[in-house]
Amino acid sequence: MAKKIVEKFNPEKYMQMAIDAMNDSIEEPRTDGKVSPKVGAVLIKPDGTIESASRGELRFGDHAEFTLLERKNRSEKLDDSILFTTLEPCAPGARRHPKLGCAERIVNARVKEVWIGIEDPDPDVDRKGIKFLEENGIKVHMFYPQFQKKIKEINREFLKQATERANDRKEKKEVVLSKLENTIPTMDLKQFSEKAIQYYIDQSKLPHAINSNELWLHFEHAGIVQRVNVNDGTKYIPTGFGILLFGNNPREKYQQAVIKAKVKYGNNASIPKDFEGPLVLIPKEIELWLEQVLHSEVSRKQFQRKTNTLFPIEPLREAIINALVHRDYEQEGAKTYIEIDDDKIVVKSAGLPVSPISLEDVKAFRAPSLSRNPKITYVFNRMGLMEESELGMETFRGMQEKYELPLPFYDYKAPYLSLTFSRSIEASKTVSGNEALGDLKIDEIAGINWIKSIGNTTVIKYAEHFGFNEKKAQRHLAKFKAKEFIHLKGRGKNATYEYVGK
């Protein structure tokens, strides 16, 4: 019987080991200018032994997972092993027949748990390896954001090429993430908005003319259209994602494809606004609207900070882009909402975080990057609307420091995931609904928000940041500890106060 791993499991240790192996990858000689990814993998076997592999370690071009599972451990029984790999394993059909995808090899090896660094950004591959593993009973996690940064940095050129490339593979076994990847037979290219297409071409700096063969081929590779055989040859049919992104009237097919916004200041009547039409045009429309409605005339006389300034656009832009890109468009009737009043701004979108990201990860602002809708992510990324699959966590964590505003907070009430921004430190007392904030002073609320944004602090670091003496810093931290916002780790001057939240 296989032995259990005895030592306390520390995933960060193995994430770093996988990155170290990634850095040892050997670039295969190529003449086509295509950059191969650097990939590292670490296997924790049932008896507790650990082994690693790098891409190209034993033979040019061999994937790290293949090297580890097939070349180094082919005769080993690997049931219940744990695998760490820096890049999403390729899905079934991603390699030319008869080669198996790495995800299939992992399943065949009966590995029980897989930690993945980053998803493969190619719109034809993205998240399908992850889905295949989950569908075959393997528990999947993502590397923590600080490790994902390291992987992306070393693979910058590969990721750049991958987002611009969609491999037209033959004999591929398609793994469908969403029904929206399928064509809509009742629609044709006449349903597309030429204004939206031209805007995409301009923003993406594509060298293609509107309605050119090169453009439709690009759209085919990006999953916007599919080519089908007809009696007199072939033609392109829009996919569900194509209609959402470029359709003149996406709501004709998807009633939920609308952003319903409303503004209510003081005793004034609520002012509603709907944003609908091609998804690629909506972010700019919303940004122009926000610049109009986030005026400085909102009465906040009882608040003590920044009473005359606009609410910053940057974090709202991140939140709205996230809502458009990562929401679950298959939930019929579940629209996206933006609600603005004197105290708060709320952005609501349909669906829990996409597996394997947990709601707890999102609430703690430590969620790794992973896209629910890779086709939309790809298009928005090409347009410069977002970093590839990022969730804006750093922007949100920096709000207290940069704008003297509290961190927003996530909540989920089926079917909506909501992100709420308080419009002042004081307003966060009532907006958050957290009774523990009720007796905190303004500077104390600012203090707990700052600790939440950075994760942990010491007495000296806290005192220096806010310009307090050490006694006042200690009083604040003792109060936060009593309210169970933080816990103490260690002793003496090196003791660390870690945010745990409530």
HELIX and SHEET records of a PDB file:
HELIX    1   1 PRO A   11  MET A   22  1                                  12    
HELIX    2   2 ALA A   64  PHE A   66  1                                   3    
HELIX    3   3 THR A   67  ARG A   71  3                                   5    
HELIX    4   4 CYS A  102  ASN A  108  1                                   7    
HELIX    5   5 LYS A  128  GLU A  135  1                                   8    
HELIX    6   6 PRO A  145  ILE A  154  1                                  10    
HELIX    7   7 ARG A  156  THR A  163  1                                   8    
HELIX    8   8 LYS A  179  GLU A  181  5                                   3    
HELIX    9   9 LEU A  189  GLN A  191  5                                   3    
HELIX   10  10 GLU A  194  SER A  204  1                                  11    
HELIX   11  11 ASN A  213  HIS A  221  1                                   9    
HELIX   12  12 GLY A  240  PHE A  246  1                                   7    
HELIX   13  13 PRO A  250  GLU A  252  5                                   3    
HELIX   14  14 LEU A  279  LEU A  281  5                                   3    
HELIX   15  15 ILE A  282  VAL A  293  1                                  12    
HELIX   16  16 ILE A  313  HIS A  326  1                                  14    
HELIX   17  17 LEU A  359  LYS A  363  1                                   5    
HELIX   18  18 PRO A  374  ARG A  382  1                                   9    
HELIX   19  19 MET A  393  ARG A  397  1                                   5    
HELIX   20  20 MET A  399  TYR A  403  1                                   5    
HELIX   21  21 SER A  428  VAL A  431  1                                   4    
HELIX   22  22 GLU A  435  LEU A  437  5                                   3    
HELIX   23  23 ILE A  442  ILE A  454  1                                  13    
HELIX   24  24 VAL A  459  PHE A  466  1                                   8    
HELIX   25  25 GLU A  470  ALA A  482  1                                  13    
HELIX   26  26 GLY A  492  ASN A  494  5                                   3    
SHEET    1   A 5 ILE A  50  SER A  54  0                                        
SHEET    2   A 5 GLY A  40  ILE A  44 -1                                        
SHEET    3   A 5 ILE A  82  LEU A  87 -1                                        
SHEET    4   A 5 GLU A 113  ILE A 118  1                                        
SHEET    5   A 5 LYS A 139  MET A 142  1                                        
SHEET    1   B 2 VAL A 225  VAL A 230  0                                        
SHEET    2   B 2 GLY A 233  PRO A 238 -1                                        
SHEET    1   C 6 ILE A 271  PHE A 275  0                                        
SHEET    2   C 6 ILE A 259  LYS A 264 -1                                        
SHEET    3   C 6 THR A 336  ASP A 341  1                                        
SHEET    4   C 6 LYS A 344  ALA A 350 -1                                        
SHEET    5   C 6 TYR A 416  SER A 422 -1                                        
SHEET    6   C 6 PHE A 409  LYS A 413 -1                                        
SHEET    1   D 3 ASN A 456  THR A 457  0                                        
SHEET    2   D 3 THR A 496  TYR A 499 -1                                        
SHEET    3   D 3 ILE A 486  LYS A 489 -1                                        
END                                                                             
